Amino acid sequence: MRKSVLAILSIMLLLYPLITFAHFLGYSAVDGREIRWEGSTKYNDAKNHSINIWNALRKVTIAPDDWWTASDLILKDVNRCDVTWGAQYSHYAIGTDDIAYNICKMDAVNDFNKRKIAAHEMGHALGLNHSFNGQVMCATTLCIGNVNTPQSHDIADYNGIYP
């Protein structure tokens, strides 16, 4: 009996993070259920992919800035061969957040991985933090599996922020 209880508890402890832990940053570029972006990048296919896949979840609208709105997110290219990241989301308490696509690293990967990187960083702009293997929000250096769209836990976290 005692071994059965220990076995059940062990299984529950292994599954517990997959069931209960949400991965939120505590901040985002979202303003009133939308992100208005401006700027440009040479990675338009990856940028458009990231916008389309997150917009498909229909809780937050990611759209270009216009004359009547303030931008929440600036998209830009940088050339940083001294770092390991392909793109990076930066949040600023005052001012407009940004996603910097790193030319040095992005040019070295295929289109699928460019889309994966862009989707991951847009997830951060939505307020999602790193999560588990097999999810687009998995920290790239730690991930097993190759996806470039939100998966079950990504979507659960997204729905947790935007019910």
C-alpha positions in Angstrom: 0.0 0.0 0.0 2.8 2.4 1.0 4.6 1.8 -2.4 1.4 2.5 -4.3 0.9 5.8 -2.5 4.5 6.8 -3.1 4.2 5.8 -6.8 1.1 7.9 -7.2 2.6 10.8 -5.4 5.7 10.6 -7.6 3.7 10.6 -10.8 1.6 13.6 -9.6 4.8 15.5 -8.8 6.1 14.8 -12.3 2.9 15.9 -13.9 2.3 18.9 -11.5 4.3 21.4 -13.5 2.6 20.4 -16.7 -0.8 20.9 -15.2 -0.5 23.9 -12.9 2.3 26.2 -13.7 1.5 29.1 -16.0 4.3 31.1 -17.5 3.6 34.8 -17.4 6.1 37.7 -17.5 3.9 40.1 -15.5 4.2 42.7 -18.2 3.6 43.0 -21.9 3.2 45.4 -24.8 -0.6 44.9 -24.8 -2.6 48.0 -24.3 -6.4 47.6 -24.2 -6.4 44.1 -25.8 -4.2 45.2 -28.7 -0.6 45.7 -29.7 0.0 48.5 -32.2 3.4 48.1 -33.8 5.6 50.2 -36.0 9.0 49.9 -37.5 10.4 47.6 -40.1 12.4 44.5 -40.4 13.9 42.6 -43.3 12.2 39.5 -41.8 8.7 40.3 -43.0 7.7 36.7 -43.6 8.7 35.8 -40.0 7.1 39.0 -38.6 3.8 38.4 -40.5 3.8 34.7 -39.4 4.1 35.7 -35.8 1.3 38.3 -36.0 -1.0 35.9 -37.9 -0.6 33.0 -35.6 -1.2 35.0 -32.4 -4.1 37.0 -34.0 -5.7 33.7 -34.8 -6.3 33.1 -31.1 -8.6 36.2 -31.2 -8.1 37.7 -27.8 -5.5 40.4 -28.6 -5.3 42.2 -31.9 -1.8 42.8 -33.2 -2.0 45.5 -35.9 0.1 48.2 -37.5 0.2 51.6 -35.8 -1.7 54.4 -37.6 -2.2 58.2 -37.2 -4.9 57.7 -34.5 -3.1 55.3 -32.2 0.1 55.2 -30.1 2.5 52.4 -30.9 3.1 49.8 -28.2 5.8 47.9 -30.0 8.7 48.8 -32.3 10.1 46.2 -34.6 13.7 46.7 -35.7 16.8 44.9 -37.0 20.1 44.9 -35.2 23.4 43.3 -36.1 24.9 41.8 -32.9 27.3 39.0 -33.6 28.5 39.2 -29.9 25.3 37.7 -28.5 23.6 34.3 -28.8 20.0 35.4 -29.4 18.2 35.6 -32.8 15.7 38.1 -31.6 14.9 39.8 -28.3 11.8 41.4 -26.8 12.5 44.3 -24.5 9.9 45.8 -22.2 10.2 49.4 -20.9 8.2 50.7 -18.0 8.1 54.1 -19.8 8.1 54.2 -23.5 7.5 51.7 -26.3 8.6 48.1 -26.1 10.6 46.6 -28.9 11.5 43.4 -30.7 15.0 43.4 -32.1 15.7 40.8 -34.9 19.4 40.0 -34.9 20.7 40.0 -38.5 23.8 38.1 -37.5 21.9 35.2 -36.1 18.6 35.3 -38.1 20.5 35.1 -41.4 22.1 31.9 -40.3 18.8 30.0 -39.8 16.2 28.7 -42.2 12.7 30.2 -42.7 11.0 27.8 -40.4 13.3 28.8 -37.5 13.0 32.5 -38.4 9.3 32.1 -37.9 9.8 30.1 -34.7 12.0 32.9 -33.3 9.6 35.6 -34.3 6.6 33.7 -32.9 8.5 33.2 -29.6 9.4 36.9 -29.2 5.8 38.0 -30.1 4.7 35.6 -27.3 6.9 37.6 -24.9 5.3 40.9 -26.2 1.9 39.3 -25.3 3.2 38.7 -21.8 4.1 35.0 -22.0 7.3 33.7 -20.4 9.3 30.6 -21.2 7.6 27.3 -20.8 8.0 23.6 -21.6 9.6 21.5 -24.4 7.4 21.2 -27.4 5.9 24.7 -27.0 6.8 27.8 -29.0 7.5 29.6 -25.7 10.1 27.0 -24.7 13.5 28.7 -24.2 15.2 28.0 -27.5 18.5 26.7 -26.1 16.6 24.2 -23.8 13.9 23.0 -26.3 13.3 19.6 -27.7 10.9 19.5 -30.6 10.5 21.9 -33.5 7.4 24.0 -33.6 6.8 27.6 -34.8 3.2 28.0 -33.7 1.5 28.1 -30.3 1.0 24.7 -28.8 -1.4 23.5 -26.0 0.5 25.0 -23.1 1.2 28.3 -25.0 -2.5 28.6 -25.7 -3.4 27.8 -22.1 -1.0 30.4 -20.8 -2.4 33.0 -23.4 -6.0 32.2 -22.3 -4.9 32.5 -18.7 -3.8 36.1 -19.3 -6.7 37.0 -21.7 -9.8 35.1 -20.6 
